[in-house]
Amino acid sequence: MTASAAPHKLIKSATGDWEVVIGMEVHAQVTSNAKLFSGASTAFGGEPNSHVSLVDAAMPGMLPVINEECVRQAVRTGLGLNAQVNLRSVFDRKNYFYPDSPQGYQISQYKSPIVGEGEVVLELDGGRSVTIGIERLHLEQDAGKLLHDQSPTMSYVDLNRCGVALMEIVSKPDIRDAEQAKAYVTKLRSILRYLGTCDGDMEKGSLRADVNVSVRRHGETTLGTRCEIKNMNSINFIGQAIEYEARRQIEIIEDGGSIDQETRLFDPNKGETRSMRSKEEAHDYRYFPDPDLLPLEFSQAFVDELKAQLPELPDEKKSKYINKYGLTPYDASVLVAHPDIATFFEVVAEHEGVNAKTAANWVINELFGRLNKDGLDIKDSRVKDWQLGSLLMAIATDTISTSSAKMVFDVMWKEGGGEPGEIIERLGVRQVTDRSQVQVQIDVLCLQNPEKVEQAKAKPQMLGWFVGQVMKRLGGKANPQLVSDMLKEKLGI
């Protein structure tokens, strides 16, 4: 699988145009209560070294036992990426010494991963799309964490994260600019969240990316020497790091130098990458099959059962929103970006009489505006989905006008919810829909303004004045459309 042809940004420089070639290794923490090879908790935020079993601490004689739920989550992720699920895979030891890895090696998968080739389809600005190939997905242990700010003379080790299951999702070098890279991580994170296999929280380290960047002159087919930018935990920083690293490599080559294959870190304060160490090759890790673990084998029936239980994924949901609800591709993309947003919208849109386009507009404009202003996620919204749905039902049944509904929404937000019907009565904004009340005001107005009646008959644009006067006489509570229709009937327009 290779990327479909799609325009991408070329970098213009003194000696011509350059192309960036990007591949990614995304480390996604598996959603599971226990670690990959032990029963220790995976809960975030515990006291240092409070979630560590004897296996995690690599005590003598302790043997790993595979967590079946982690296997299920990896298979479900593979299916969500339209990837080949391998019924037989092998766990290997990746040997290196680091203080936060007590075993002196990491249990990972090398030549025989649990998931093979797949794809992620990106939708870019201007209606363009590009397919990014997935090379593989394998399961492995996470390392612990070194704490360097607890003492001026020592570093401390917290092993709570040690042994937590990770899915390493390796893309093909199909990404061609920073915007595609950001779109790729965004889409991948969205798929994982819909599947429930990773919460995608980059601030907590649940999702991290290693970004491989190389450059070549436009038109060349040979790949350049790549540098790997490690442990990126922000989508915006990924874009900034790629832009900087590509420019850095181009300048070196144009000055007659060559690129050293190395691992680099991104400094967000300076907006630049810096050298960390020379890049290791696979043979440096002395991979070999872990002697404590048998090959992982499961049946096609096991895979088929998991496939049958997969939820509706972002692309399917977006198509439904466009075709069933009549939403624009942009609005549909916004609403399917996170499963919590999609669920909220669907609850609102399914209320009796509520128009889906109206629901989308209120969620995207009114609700998102308040959430962004107050720095809240949709799960913390002060107005719940059923409450917004009830408010939009009031609009659909002409109980209140749209402008009045915004007043009610404002009160609901400030008060942390509430029943829309009760607030409508309290504010006194229920619309007058009694035709007889409206008719009385129209008749009186026409009797008092005979010259304007004649003007309106000759010039229908004058009707707006009459509508405004009737609305004013009824305290702004009349349905404007009803007033307009009855005035046309009265004046014969």
Secondary structure, 3 states (H helix, E strand, C coil): CCCCCCCCCCEEECCEEEEEEEEEEEEEECCCCECCCCCCECCCCCCCCCCCCCCCCCCCCCCCCCCHHHHHHHHHHHHHCCCCECCEECCEEEECCCCCCCCCEEEECCCCCCECCEEEEEECHHHCEEEEEEEEEEEEECCCEEECCCCCCCCEEECCCCCCEEEEEEECCCECCHHHHHHHHHHHHHHHHHHCCCCCCCCCCCEEEEEEEEEEECCCCCCCCCEEEEEECCHHHHHHHHHHHHHHHHHHHHCCCCCCCEEEEEECCCCEEEEEEECCCHHHHCCEECCCCCCEECCHHHHHHHHHCCCCCHHHHHHHHHHCCCCCHHHHHHHHCCHHHHHHHHHHHCCCCCCHHHHHHHHHHHHHHHHHHHCCCHHHCCCCHHHHHHHHHHHHCCCCCHHHHHHHHHHHHHHCCCCHHHHHHHHCCCCECCHHHHHHHHHHHHHHCHHHHHHHHHCHHHHHHHHHHHHHHCCCCECHHHHHHHHHHHHCC
